[in-house]
Amino acid sequence: MPRPLILVSNDDGITSKGILTLINVMKELGDVLVVAPDSPQSGMGHAITVGESLRLEENLVFKGVKAYQCSGTPADCVKMARHFVLKGQRQPDVVVSGINHGSNTSISVLYSGTMSAAIEGAIEGTPAIGFSLCDYSHDADFSHTEEYIKKITKQVLDKGLPKGVALNVNFPPKQSQPLKGVRICRQANAKWVEEFDQRFDPNGRRYFWMAGSFVNFDKGEDNDEWAIANNYVSVVPCQFDLTAHQAISILNEEWEILDRSEQTEVSEYRIPGAEDGLKIQ
Amino acid sequence: MPRPLILVSNDDGITSKGILTLINVMKELGDVLVVAPDSPQSGMGHAITVGESLRLEENLVFKGVKAYQCSGTPADCVKMARHFVLKGQRQPDVVVSGINHGSNTSISVLYSGTMSAAIEGAIEGTPAIGFSLCDYSHDADFSHTEEYIKKITKQVLDKGLPKGVALNVNFPPKQSQPLKGVRICRQANAKWVEEFDQRFDPNGRRYFWMAGSFVNFDKGEDNDEWAIANNYVSVVPCQFDLTAHQAISILNEEWEILDRSEQTEVSEYRIPGAEDGLKIQ
């Protein structure tokens, strides 16, 4: 059996400490291909580059690893890896993204470039994992994450993931106590409350910095915020089917502008593509 | 009862024909505030501006409507509207985004700046709708959409939406036959297959244009692709809880790296915030 082919990307850019840590762990598990942004892309969500062209250059700093840097977003990187770098060749067995310098728990998953690379993997039918450390510093200590990253990636390589699912894995910052273990969680119900810090440039023109505070409404113990606050590794399985399936029947019952004579029954919840069997591997 | 306050944004920028059409329809339904990007932001997904500052300038081209143009993404626009322009004031009764010049059906919802503005509204607890026309041309004919946009927005103002839900509304391009009606749909199982068109700049350096073709795997008649192909207006209720709830029990059963002695039961599916009652209005 050949060694697994592992595609690595991130959103902090190819020079970040987080991706270097991730590459080093992945080299123990398989053959590594890196396609990552050539500059930081934090907060890019699931952006793709549609109105501009893209650059892709080989990057020679990683020993024993084929690596490219791309001028686009994390989602662009995964698309270029698959449809240009690996075109007509063996495709990755797993896509891993990160390790992000900063939390991607709860609502932050929507704004996360790290997770968009992983979700792009899932869209392509490849098991995928985004890793984030809840520590924003440039030289954050990632040492406590390595053992868990290896275990989680091995589980995914061994067992696959349900179709259409990518994992959002977050780690607490390094503490004096070791991590307590891994929890499978749901996305916490929380949000950011923004404040706009108004300033004036040397020409007297107004500009703003977006700042904000995080507000957690969730009292549960089954969510990612709780796990991180209690020194667990949080694993949230995420999907790219955004349909609020529960809302379909509510709208069908309540709305007065539908032609009910022709109404089709909308099928119950299903993971996209699950009709071909539940697992991808 | 005061007229509703309607916040309008989009991703094609404040000068596009689509937002002008939407503003004109909304003026019949309530008081309108526009906060929209000062330049096209297509494909921005749920990006926000975290590493740069933002500009916000009043725009004076719309008669009888307070309007601002922002240098940021669609999600930034909704955040600035709420937390700067309307800070300490009455908040919008509905957020509408669009009308997008181009389809946001199926997987495109992830890449859509139009929908990120709507979903940002839903995160803030405000009913929200993204409108898109499946016609990419700059001077597309939006005339057949106006009656339906008015009806759908009135339904949402009258009945509210389930908590945490934003609507993704797509219209077929203008055809000789009138639209057949409105369908409540799920997101179709489809994806883009990219191709990278390689070129060389005058210095001999390689660059790429991302192109791609859309592939629909979905055989159902209950999804948005089917509705558009059959000349219906598609309405997909979308959520920002990305948790693949079905996958939680699969991982909890299969994974060998969990400490089962301490395992918490993960609660069943719920719309974020739904513990406070199902509806927002």
Interface residues (C-beta under 8 A of the other chain):
Chain A: P40 S42 G43 M44 G45 H46 A47 I48 T49 V50 G51 S53 L54 R55 L56 G72 A75 D76 K79 M80 R82 H83 F84 I107 V109 L110 Y111 S116 I119 I123 E124 K151 I152 Q155 K159 L161 P162 G164 V165 N168 K180 G181 V182 R183 I184 C185 R186 Q187 N189 K191 V193 E194 E195 F196 Q198 R199 R205 R206 Y207 F208 W209 M210 F217 G220 E221 D222 V235 V236 P237 C238 Q239 F240 D241 L242 T243 A244 H245 Q246 A247 I248 I250 L251 N252 E254 W255 E256 I257 L258 D259 E262 Q263 T264 E265 V266 S267 Y269 I271 P272 G273 L278
Chain B: P40 S42 G43 M44 G45 H46 A47 I48 T49 V50 G51 S53 L54 R55 L56 G72 A75 D76 K79 M80 R82 H83 F84 I107 V109 L110 Y111 S116 I119 I123 E124 K151 I152 Q155 K159 L161 P162 G164 V165 N168 K180 G181 V182 R183 I184 C185 R186 Q187 N189 K191 V193 E194 E195 F196 Q198 R199 R205 R206 Y207 F208 W209 M210 F217 G220 E221 D222 V235 V236 P237 C238 Q239 F240 D241 L242 T243 A244 H245 Q246 A247 I248 I250 L251 N252 E254 W255 E256 I257 L258 D259 E262 Q263 T264 E265 V266 S267 Y269 I271 P272 G273 L278
